[in-house]
């Protein structure tokens, strides 16, 4: 796979880094030379769904740590150049504090829930979106956390496409209705 960049609103494109797997990727998160890439499936269409990975680089794609998750992964967030989160199908919620050398499955109490995105306001206040919007204290020190659902979509099968983005001091969410 490849990460492409445009600087002229799509008139021209260039490859800025190569990825180790040619798989579906909805988004990535980058801090400096570090990049965290969640993947789904083993092809560009994201199929089959029971396959996924979290891919982490700290040198702009020269080397990668690849972690196979056995779940399609969709959302990612880097807290800094070494700490990050990845979320996906069946309640998969993983955390690393060593640039993807090791990943820890966090028991978020969301088994079976499709998770699509993750965002943190600070080191301890986190949000996960998918078949609902969840808020919890996802600190690096706490392994077992109890999320609090504060928004439920009318259709449980509906996924949150873009969860949270900070704009100045506000937070907004968008859902495909």
NUGU-753547 format. One line per 3 residues: number of its first residue (from 0); their letters; for each residue x, y, z of N, C-alpha, C, O. Coordinates in Angstrom, 3 decimals, always signed. Example, Ala and Ser with C-alpha at 12.3 -4.5 7.8 and 13.67 -1.06 7.14 Angstrom:
0) as) +13.190/-5.690/+7.800/+12.300/-4.500/+7.800/+13.200/-3.300/+7.800/+14.236/-3.319/+8.465 | +12.850/-2.250/+7.080/+13.670/-1.060/+7.140/+12.900/+0.030/+7.870/+13.409/+1.138/+8.039
***
This chain:
0) xxx) +0.824/-1.191/+0.000/+0.000/+0.000/+0.000/+0.858/+1.241/+0.000/+2.086/+1.176/+0.061 | +0.185/+2.369/-0.069/+0.885/+3.646/-0.104/+0.034/+4.737/+0.532/-1.195/+4.669/+0.503 | +0.677/+5.728/+1.098/+0.035/+6.944/+1.593/+0.363/+8.033/+0.580/+1.530/+8.305/+0.295
3) xxx) -0.684/+8.651/+0.044/-0.534/+9.687/-0.977/-0.801/+11.058/-0.381/-1.533/+11.181/+0.600 | -0.210/+12.086/-0.969/-0.394/+13.458/-0.506/-0.612/+14.379/-1.696/-0.003/+14.220/-2.754 | -1.500/+15.350/-1.492/-1.676/+16.425/-2.457/-1.490/+17.749/-1.736/-1.911/+17.905/-0.590
6) xxx) -0.873/+18.680/-2.395/-0.673/+20.018/-1.833/-1.397/+21.082/-2.656/-1.322/+22.271/-2.346 | -2.096/+20.650/-3.703/-2.763/+21.601/-4.602/-4.226/+21.217/-4.856/-4.725/+21.310/-5.978 | -4.896/+20.785/-3.788/-6.318/+20.443/-3.833/-6.637/+19.342/-4.839/-7.676/+19.385/-5.497
9) xxx) -5.762/+18.369/-4.958/-6.026/+17.206/-5.777/-5.587/+17.286/-7.224/-5.835/+16.352/-7.987 | -4.951/+18.354/-7.622/-4.477/+18.462/-9.001/-3.348/+17.467/-9.277/-3.311/+16.827/-10.327 | -2.434/+17.351/-8.319/-1.340/+16.386/-8.437/-1.196/+15.647/-7.111/-1.534/+16.175/-6.052
12) xxx) -0.690/+14.417/-7.187/-0.512/+13.573/-6.017/+0.880/+12.960/-6.038/+1.471/+12.765/-7.100 | +1.401/+12.654/-4.833/+2.666/+11.949/-4.737/+2.617/+10.997/-3.555/+1.947/+11.263/-2.557 | +3.333/+9.884/-3.676/+3.438/+8.918/-2.588/+4.411/+9.472/-1.562/+5.548/+9.812/-1.888
15) xxx) +3.948/+9.560/-0.300/+4.840/+10.065/+0.744/+5.399/+8.951/+1.618/+6.412/+9.139/+2.291 | +4.737/+7.776/+1.612/+5.302/+6.617/+2.302/+4.612/+5.347/+1.844/+3.464/+5.364/+1.400 | +5.337/+4.249/+1.962/+4.822/+2.920/+1.642/+4.370/+2.237/+2.922/+4.966/+2.432/+3.982
18) xxx) +3.308/+1.432/+2.819/+2.812/+0.671/+3.959/+3.056/-0.813/+3.724/+3.164/-1.241/+2.575 | +3.145/-1.608/+4.790/+3.481/-3.021/+4.620/+2.346/-3.890/+4.075/+2.607/-4.990/+3.589 | +1.108/-3.432/+4.141/-0.036/-4.239/+3.731/-0.918/-3.440/+2.783/-1.165/-2.255/+3.008
21) xxx) -1.389/-4.085/+1.731/-2.320/-3.461/+0.797/-3.731/-3.811/+1.255/-4.311/-4.783/+0.772 | -4.296/-3.026/+2.186/-5.598/-3.325/+2.783/-6.398/-2.041/+2.932/-5.863/-0.939/+2.813 | -7.692/-2.206/+3.196/-8.593/-1.070/+3.392/-8.145/-0.256/+4.597/-7.870/-0.805/+5.664
24) xxx) -8.074/+1.050/+4.414/-7.761/+1.972/+5.496/-8.661/+3.185/+5.368/-8.671/+3.851/+4.333 | -9.417/+3.474/+6.419/-10.306/+4.631/+6.399/-9.582/+5.910/+6.772/-9.898/+6.987/+6.267 | -8.623/+5.783/+7.648/-7.956/+6.973/+8.165/-6.598/+6.571/+8.720/-6.286/+5.387/+8.849
27) xxx) -5.820/+7.553/+9.037/-4.605/+7.328/+9.808/-4.383/+8.545/+10.672/-4.999/+9.590/+10.465 | -3.504/+8.405/+11.638/-3.183/+9.525/+12.510/-1.663/+9.681/+12.520/-0.925/+8.696/+12.513 | -1.215/+10.925/+12.537/+0.221/+11.196/+12.425/+0.644/+12.269/+13.420/-0.038/+13.278/+13.601
30) xxx) +1.783/+12.027/+14.059/+2.433/+13.004/+14.922/+3.907/+12.972/+14.564/+4.576/+11.968/+14.806 | +4.423/+14.040/+13.998/+5.818/+14.076/+13.569/+6.089/+13.008/+12.531/+5.396/+12.944/+11.515 | +7.088/+12.165/+12.767/+7.436/+11.077/+11.867/+6.662/+9.792/+12.170/+6.782/+8.802/+11.448
33) xxx) +5.862/+9.816/+13.250/+5.088/+8.642/+13.641/+3.735/+8.636/+12.951/+3.103/+9.676/+12.763 | +3.307/+7.431/+12.579/+2.019/+7.266/+11.916/+1.407/+5.956/+12.383/+2.095/+4.938/+12.456 | +0.109/+5.976/+12.703/-0.635/+4.789/+13.100/-1.742/+4.568/+12.084/-2.553/+5.456/+11.819
36) xxx) -1.759/+3.370/+11.522/-2.642/+3.033/+10.415/-3.471/+1.793/+10.774/-2.912/+0.704/+10.903 | -4.808/+1.939/+10.939/-5.648/+0.760/+11.147/-6.061/+0.178/+9.798/-6.325/+0.929/+8.859 | -6.120/-1.154/+9.689/-6.501/-1.772/+8.419/-7.625/-2.781/+8.620/-7.840/-3.296/+9.717
39) xxx) -8.332/-3.045/+7.528/-9.415/-4.019/+7.516/-9.233/-4.936/+6.317/-9.004/-4.472/+5.200 | -9.337/-6.252/+6.555/-9.229/-7.224/+5.470/-7.812/-7.368/+4.960/-6.852/-6.897/+5.568 | -7.712/-8.045/+3.802/-6.399/-8.218/+3.186/-6.413/-7.774/+1.728/-5.613/-8.238/+0.916
42) xxx) -7.339/-6.865/+1.410/-7.396/-6.289/+0.067/-7.964/-4.875/+0.183/-8.388/-4.456/+1.260 | -7.968/-4.157/-0.911/-8.425/-2.768/-0.888/-9.922/-2.621/-0.602/-10.370/-1.527/-0.262 | -10.710/-3.706/-0.734/-12.135/-3.592/-0.446/-12.473/-3.890/+1.015/-13.643/-3.844/+1.395
45) xxx) -11.474/-4.192/+1.835/-11.687/-4.410/+3.257/-12.201/-5.781/+3.633/-12.560/-6.007/+4.788 | -12.244/-6.690/+2.698/-12.750/-8.040/+2.976/-11.593/-9.026/+3.076/-10.559/-8.804/+2.447 | -11.723/-10.084/+3.826/-12.804/-10.418/+4.741/-12.712/-9.608/+6.025/-11.638/-9.127/+6.386
48) xxx) -13.842/-9.457/+6.716/-13.924/-8.584/+7.878/-13.184/-9.104/+9.108/-12.830/-8.292/+9.963 | -12.932/-10.383/+9.249/-12.272/-10.909/+10.441/-10.767/-10.733/+10.450/-10.078/-11.310/+11.292 | -10.256/-9.950/+9.533/-8.817/-9.716/+9.429/-8.562/-8.225/+9.568/-9.269/-7.412/+8.973
51) xxx) -7.567/-7.869/+10.342/-7.220/-6.461/+10.488/-5.895/-6.312/+11.183/-5.348/-7.273/+11.724 | -5.379/-5.098/+11.165/-4.099/-4.849/+11.819/-3.997/-3.400/+12.253/-4.761/-2.535/+11.825 | -3.024/-3.172/+13.116/-2.599/-1.829/+13.495/-1.135/-1.745/+13.100/-0.318/-2.554/+13.541
54) xxx) -0.805/-0.765/+12.266/+0.553/-0.610/+11.743/+1.120/+0.712/+12.245/+0.496/+1.761/+12.088 | +2.298/+0.658/+12.847/+2.892/+1.822/+13.505/+4.304/+2.038/+12.966/+5.113/+1.111/+12.933 | +4.587/+3.250/+12.551/+5.941/+3.634/+12.153/+6.354/+4.875/+12.932/+5.525/+5.739/+13.219
57) xxx) +7.630/+4.962/+13.271/+8.167/+6.165/+13.916/+9.179/+6.870/+13.025/+9.758/+7.883/+13.418 | +9.396/+6.328/+11.805/+10.397/+6.905/+10.902/+9.817/+7.175/+9.508/+10.468/+6.947/+8.488 | +8.574/+7.667/+9.498/+7.892/+8.055/+8.254/+7.795/+6.923/+7.242/+7.845/+7.154/+6.034
60) xxx) +7.654/+5.693/+7.742/+7.396/+4.566/+6.857/+8.601/+3.746/+6.442/+8.450/+2.810/+5.657 | +9.783/+4.056/+6.931/+10.952/+3.233/+6.590/+10.841/+1.851/+7.219/+11.159/+0.847/+6.581 | +10.389/+1.795/+8.475/+10.151/+0.520/+9.152/+8.782/+0.578/+9.818/+8.293/+1.651/+10.170
63) xxx) +8.168/-0.599/+9.987/+6.820/-0.692/+10.548/+6.755/-1.790/+11.596/+7.388/-2.835/+11.451 | +5.988/-1.549/+12.651/+5.555/-2.586/+13.576/+4.128/-2.921/+13.178/+3.261/-2.047/+13.189 | +3.870/-4.187/+12.824/+2.541/-4.607/+12.377/+1.971/-5.575/+13.407/+2.587/-6.592/+13.727
66) xxx) +0.794/-5.249/+13.917/+0.100/-6.076/+14.902/-1.198/-6.586/+14.284/-2.066/-5.793/+13.921 | -1.336/-7.921/+14.161/-2.558/-8.524/+13.631/-3.598/-8.596/+14.744/-3.320/-9.106/+15.830 | -4.804/-8.081/+14.471/-5.825/-7.966/+15.512/-6.926/-9.014/+15.443/-7.656/-9.183/+16.419
69) xxx) -7.073/-9.726/+14.326/-8.186/-10.654/+14.123/-9.537/-9.949/+14.158/-10.561/-10.575/+14.432 | -9.539/-8.667/+13.884/-10.762/-7.866/+13.761/-10.462/-6.728/+12.792/-9.354/-6.193/+12.768 | -11.451/-6.370/+12.007/-11.291/-5.212/+11.128/-11.109/-3.970/+11.994/-11.860/-3.753/+12.945
72) xxx) -10.112/-3.159/+11.661/-9.813/-1.959/+12.441/-10.123/-0.722/+11.604/-9.840/-0.687/+10.407 | -10.706/+0.292/+12.243/-11.141/+1.480/+11.497/-10.631/+2.800/+12.062/-10.322/+3.709/+11.291 | -10.536/+2.932/+13.364/-10.170/+4.213/+13.958/-8.840/+4.163/+14.656/-8.443/+3.126/+15.187
75) xxx) -8.145/+5.291/+14.656/-6.855/+5.363/+15.348/-6.610/+6.781/+15.832/-7.148/+7.748/+15.293 | -5.782/+6.876/+16.864/-5.386/+8.180/+17.383/-4.030/+8.047/+18.051/-3.811/+7.135/+18.849 | -3.125/+8.949/+17.728/-1.848/+9.035/+18.428/-1.946/+10.133/+19.480/-2.366/+11.253/+19.188
78) xxx) -1.557/+9.802/+20.694/-1.478/+10.796/+21.762/-0.166/+11.564/+21.666/-0.097/+12.748/+21.995 | +0.869/+10.873/+21.212/+2.176/+11.467/+20.962/+2.897/+10.528/+19.998/+2.246/+9.685/+19.380 | +4.199/+10.642/+19.849/+4.919/+9.838/+18.855/+5.051/+8.366/+19.226/+5.484/+7.572/+18.391
81) xxx) +4.692/+7.970/+20.454/+4.845/+6.570/+20.874/+3.565/+5.939/+21.408/+3.443/+4.714/+21.412 | +2.603/+6.751/+21.860/+1.382/+6.222/+22.468/+0.203/+6.399/+21.529/-0.004/+7.473/+20.965 | -0.579/+5.316/+21.366/-1.721/+5.400/+20.475/-2.803/+4.384/+20.767/-2.610/+3.440/+21.534
84) xxx) -3.945/+4.600/+20.138/-5.130/+3.762/+20.278/-5.610/+3.330/+18.905/-5.457/+4.064/+17.929 | -6.192/+2.135/+18.828/-6.855/+1.659/+17.622/-8.141/+0.958/+18.002/-8.172/+0.216/+18.983 | -9.226/+1.185/+17.227/-10.516/+0.563/+17.507/-11.086/-0.058/+16.236/-10.736/+0.338/+15.124
87) xxx) -11.989/-1.056/+16.424/-12.577/-1.716/+15.269/-13.753/-2.601/+15.622/-14.444/-2.365/+16.613 | -13.979/-3.622/+14.809/-15.119/-4.529/+14.960/-15.079/-5.288/+16.279/-14.026/-5.471/+16.890 | -16.272/-5.724/+16.697/-16.442/-6.603/+17.856/-15.843/-6.030/+19.138/-15.346/-6.783/+19.975
90) xxx) -15.883/-4.728/+19.300/-15.383/-4.098/+20.514/-13.882/-4.052/+20.630/-13.357/-3.813/+21.717 | -13.160/-4.279/+19.517/-11.694/-4.261/+19.563/-11.199/-2.858/+19.917/-11.472/-1.892/+19.205 | -10.478/-2.767/+21.013/-9.928/-1.489/+21.472/-8.529/-1.773/+22.013/-8.380/-2.415/+23.053
93) xxx) -7.508/-1.295/+21.308/-6.109/-1.590/+21.643/-5.349/-0.315/+21.965/-5.629/+0.757/+21.429 | -4.370/-0.467/+22.866/-3.527/+0.650/+23.288/-2.062/+0.232/+23.223/-1.719/-0.897/+23.575 | -1.200/+1.140/+22.775/+0.249/+0.930/+22.818/+0.906/+2.143/+23.443/+0.449/+3.272/+23.266
96) xxx) +1.981/+1.901/+24.174/+2.754/+3.015/+24.723/+4.209/+2.946/+24.279/+5.050/+3.723/+24.731 | +4.496/+1.977/+23.365/+5.870/+1.807/+22.913/+5.955/+1.738/+21.382/+6.695/+0.927/+20.824 | +5.191/+2.595/+20.726/+5.233/+2.728/+19.262/+4.860/+1.430/+18.541/+5.405/+1.123/+17.481
99) xxx) +3.932/+0.676/+19.122/+3.444/-0.515/+18.450/+4.288/-1.759/+18.634/+4.008/-2.778/+18.003 | +5.314/-1.716/+19.476/+6.077/-2.934/+19.780/+5.170/-3.939/+20.488/+5.224/-5.140/+20.225 | +4.336/-3.423/+21.390/+3.375/-4.240/+22.140/+2.029/-3.537/+22.134/+1.952/-2.311/+22.211
102) xxx) +0.982/-4.323/+22.043/-0.380/-3.792/+22.069/-1.145/-4.479/+23.185/-0.979/-5.676/+23.424 | -1.987/-3.709/+23.867/-2.780/-4.224/+24.969/-4.258/-4.096/+24.608/-4.737/-3.002/+24.311 | -4.980/-5.224/+24.633/-6.422/-5.195/+24.418/-7.057/-4.642/+25.675/-6.905/-5.217/+26.753
105) xxx) -7.763/-3.542/+25.551/-8.426/-2.934/+26.696/-9.844/-3.472/+26.802/-10.579/-3.505/+25.816 | -10.221/-3.888/+27.990/-11.578/-4.371/+28.240/-12.453/-3.151/+28.461/-12.565/-2.632/+29.572 | -13.068/-2.709/+27.374/-13.897/-1.504/+27.449/-15.364/-1.828/+27.707/-16.193/-0.920/+27.764
108) xxx) -15.696/-3.104/+27.864/-17.076/-3.475/+28.098/-17.951/-3.314/+26.866/-19.170/-3.186/+26.984 | -17.344/-3.320/+25.687/-18.080/-3.079/+24.448/-18.015/-4.290/+23.532/-17.979/-4.136/+22.311 | -17.999/-5.502/+24.104/-17.892/-6.712/+23.298/-19.007/-6.753/+22.263/-20.169/-6.511/+22.591
111) xxx) -18.664/-7.057/+21.022/-19.640/-7.186/+19.955/-20.080/-5.877/+19.320/-20.784/-5.894/+18.311 | -19.683/-4.747/+19.885/-20.066/-3.441/+19.355/-19.036/-3.005/+18.319/-17.834/-3.045/+18.581 | -19.497/-2.596/+17.160/-18.572/-2.072/+16.142/-18.116/-0.681/+16.542/-18.929/+0.201/+16.820
114) xxx) -16.808/-0.500/+16.567/-16.212/+0.780/+16.944/-15.535/+1.365/+15.715/-14.807/+0.669/+15.007 | -15.777/+2.639/+15.466/-15.323/+3.245/+14.229/-14.282/+4.347/+14.412/-13.492/+4.600/+13.503 | -14.269/+4.991/+15.547/-13.338/+6.101/+15.719/-13.036/+6.299/+17.189/-13.808/+5.885/+18.054
117) xxx) -11.911/+6.933/+17.466/-11.481/+7.202/+18.832/-10.871/+8.593/+18.868/-10.183/+9.002/+17.933 | -11.126/+9.318/+19.954/-10.559/+10.657/+20.094/-10.355/+10.957/+21.575/-11.149/+10.531/+22.413 | -9.297/+11.685/+21.894/-9.014/+12.079/+23.259/-8.941/+13.594/+23.363/-8.343/+14.262/+22.519
120) xxx) -9.555/+14.121/+24.404/-9.452/+15.537/+24.723/-8.113/+15.792/+25.412/-7.451/+16.799/+25.161 | -7.730/+14.862/+26.282/-6.438/+14.900/+26.966/-6.033/+13.454/+27.261/-6.650/+12.530/+26.732 | -5.026/+13.242/+28.080/-4.545/+11.883/+28.338/-5.583/+10.979/+28.992/-5.492/+9.760/+28.847
123) xxx) -6.557/+11.519/+29.698/-7.481/+10.667/+30.432/-8.928/+10.727/+29.954/-9.704/+9.831/+30.288 | -9.323/+11.730/+29.197/-10.708/+11.839/+28.741/-10.805/+11.421/+27.285/-10.351/+12.133/+26.389 | -11.417/+10.228/+27.055/-11.495/+9.678/+25.713/-12.913/+9.401/+25.268/-13.817/+9.232/+26.086
126) xxx) -13.096/+9.356/+23.953/-14.377/+9.054/+23.344/-14.177/+7.991/+22.276/-13.179/+8.008/+21.555 | -15.125/+7.064/+22.175/-15.143/+6.074/+21.110/-16.517/+6.124/+20.469/-17.532/+6.166/+21.164 | -16.551/+6.120/+19.146/-17.818/+6.134/+18.433/-17.955/+4.907/+17.571/-16.964/+4.337/+17.115
129) xxx) -19.171/+4.508/+17.355/-19.489/+3.364/+16.510/-20.981/+3.185/+16.535/-21.714/+4.015/+15.998 | -21.457/+2.095/+17.161/-22.885/+1.850/+17.295/-23.432/+2.628/+18.485/-24.402/+2.207/+19.115 | -22.838/+3.712/+18.778/-23.162/+4.614/+19.867/-21.958/+5.494/+20.085/-20.928/+5.303/+19.438
132) xxx) -22.063/+6.439/+20.969/-20.946/+7.300/+21.302/-20.648/+7.086/+22.776/-21.525/+7.268/+23.621 | -19.413/+6.698/+23.092/-19.052/+6.302/+24.438/-17.983/+7.242/+24.983/-17.073/+7.670/+24.273 | -18.127/+7.545/+26.265/-17.144/+8.384/+26.942/-16.612/+7.601/+28.128/-17.372/+6.954/+28.849
135) xxx) -15.308/+7.665/+28.324/-14.741/+6.938/+29.453/-13.413/+7.542/+29.854/-12.901/+8.460/+29.214 | -12.871/+7.005/+30.923/-11.561/+7.382/+31.401/-10.584/+6.332/+30.904/-10.318/+5.360/+31.612 | -10.043/+6.503/+29.707/-9.140/+5.532/+29.097/-7.692/+5.892/+29.400/-6.933/+6.202/+28.482
138) xxx) -7.297/+5.858/+30.665/-5.930/+6.229/+31.000/-4.990/+5.064/+30.747/-5.407/+3.906/+30.712 | -3.747/+5.379/+30.574/-2.737/+4.350/+30.363/-2.594/+3.473/+31.605/-2.135/+2.336/+31.501 | -2.973/+3.973/+32.763/-2.813/+3.226/+34.004/-3.970/+2.274/+34.263/-3.827/+1.332/+35.043
141) xxx) -5.104/+2.499/+33.629/-6.294/+1.696/+33.892/-6.526/+0.700/+32.767/-6.709/+1.099/+31.617 | -6.523/-0.588/+33.080/-6.748/-1.607/+32.065/-8.243/-1.833/+31.861/-8.712/-1.853/+30.723 | -8.993/-2.002/+32.937/-10.429/-2.231/+32.834/-11.163/-0.924/+33.058/-11.061/-0.315/+34.123
144) xxx) -11.888/-0.509/+32.066/-12.628/+0.742/+32.150/-14.093/+0.450/+31.878/-14.430/-0.515/+31.192 | -14.945/+1.279/+32.415/-16.377/+1.127/+32.187/-16.864/+2.329/+31.397/-16.946/+3.433/+31.936 | -17.187/+2.129/+30.134/-17.628/+3.252/+29.327/-19.053/+3.652/+29.682/-19.833/+2.841/+30.180
147) xxx) -19.372/+4.881/+29.424/-20.723/+5.380/+29.619/-21.248/+5.816/+28.265/-20.699/+6.721/+27.637 | -22.317/+5.166/+27.818/-22.927/+5.538/+26.538/-23.736/+6.807/+26.771/-24.636/+6.827/+27.611 | -23.423/+7.847/+26.043/-24.233/+9.053/+26.184/-24.957/+9.428/+24.905/-25.619/+10.465/+24.849
150) xxx) -24.842/+8.605/+23.882/-25.640/+8.806/+22.677/-25.835/+7.463/+22.005/-24.865/+6.744/+21.765 | -27.066/+7.116/+21.700/-27.370/+5.866/+21.005/-28.081/+6.199/+19.707/-29.070/+6.932/+19.710 | -27.588/+5.666/+18.600/-28.260/+5.876/+17.328/-29.595/+5.155/+17.322/-29.716/+4.095/+17.936
153) xxx) -30.601/+5.697/+16.648/-31.895/+5.015/+16.555/-31.762/+3.626/+15.922/-32.432/+2.689/+16.357 | -30.917/+3.483/+14.914/-30.682/+2.207/+14.248/-29.357/+1.665/+14.757/-28.307/+2.241/+14.471 | -29.386/+0.562/+15.511/-28.152/+0.037/+16.107/-27.123/-0.366/+15.073/-25.942/-0.473/+15.405
156) xxx) -27.525/-0.594/+13.826/-26.579/-0.975/+12.787/-25.862/+0.219/+12.174/-24.908/+0.044/+11.416 | -26.306/+1.420/+12.492/-25.708/+2.613/+11.908/-24.377/+2.918/+12.590/-24.285/+2.890/+13.817 | -23.370/+3.202/+11.812/-22.058/+3.512/+12.377/-21.774/+4.997/+12.281/-22.209/+5.674/+11.350
159) xxx) -21.051/+5.478/+13.239/-20.623/+6.856/+13.221/-19.431/+6.964/+12.291/-18.417/+6.298/+12.501 | -19.541/+7.795/+11.262/-18.469/+7.891/+10.268/-17.347/+8.788/+10.759/-16.184/+8.385/+10.771 | -17.676/+9.950/+11.146/-16.698/+10.870/+11.707/-17.147/+11.171/+13.118/-18.206/+11.770/+13.302
162) xxx) -16.387/+10.783/+14.116/-16.859/+10.894/+15.488/-16.660/+12.289/+16.049/-17.599/+13.084/+16.092 | -15.496/+12.579/+16.463/-15.260/+13.830/+17.163/-14.077/+14.558/+16.565/-13.061/+13.946/+16.237 | -14.202/+15.799/+16.430/-13.087/+16.642/+16.023/-13.116/+17.879/+16.905/-14.186/+18.427/+17.169
165) xxx) -11.988/+18.310/+17.348/-11.933/+19.518/+18.158/-11.777/+20.725/+17.240/-10.964/+20.718/+16.316 | -12.537/+21.716/+17.499/-12.457/+22.969/+16.761/-12.413/+24.059/+17.810/-13.422/+24.353/+18.451 | -11.263/+24.652/+17.984/-11.049/+25.612/+19.044/-11.359/+24.935/+20.367/-10.636/+24.013/+20.746
168) xxx) -12.382/+25.337/+21.081/-12.715/+24.680/+22.342/-14.003/+23.874/+22.253/-14.530/+23.449/+23.281 | -14.511/+23.658/+21.073/-15.741/+22.907/+20.914/-15.494/+21.525/+20.343/-14.427/+21.245/+19.797 | -16.478/+20.678/+20.473/-16.435/+19.343/+19.911/-17.684/+19.153/+19.079/-18.771/+19.557/+19.494
171) xxx) -17.550/+18.549/+17.918/-18.739/+18.248/+17.142/-18.658/+16.827/+16.630/-17.574/+16.253/+16.526 | -19.807/+16.263/+16.312/-19.834/+14.941/+15.700/-20.740/+14.983/+14.506/-21.684/+15.771/+14.449 | -20.444/+14.119/+13.539/-21.246/+14.001/+12.331/-21.638/+12.552/+12.177/-20.819/+11.660/+12.394
174) xxx) -22.857/+12.310/+11.811/-23.318/+10.938/+11.578/-24.075/+10.887/+10.264/-24.807/+11.822/+9.938 | -23.914/+9.812/+9.505/-24.607/+9.684/+8.225/-26.049/+9.222/+8.427/-26.298/+8.026/+8.582 | -26.993/+10.149/+8.427/-28.408/+9.800/+8.596/-29.111/+9.800/+7.264/-30.310/+9.530/+7.198
***
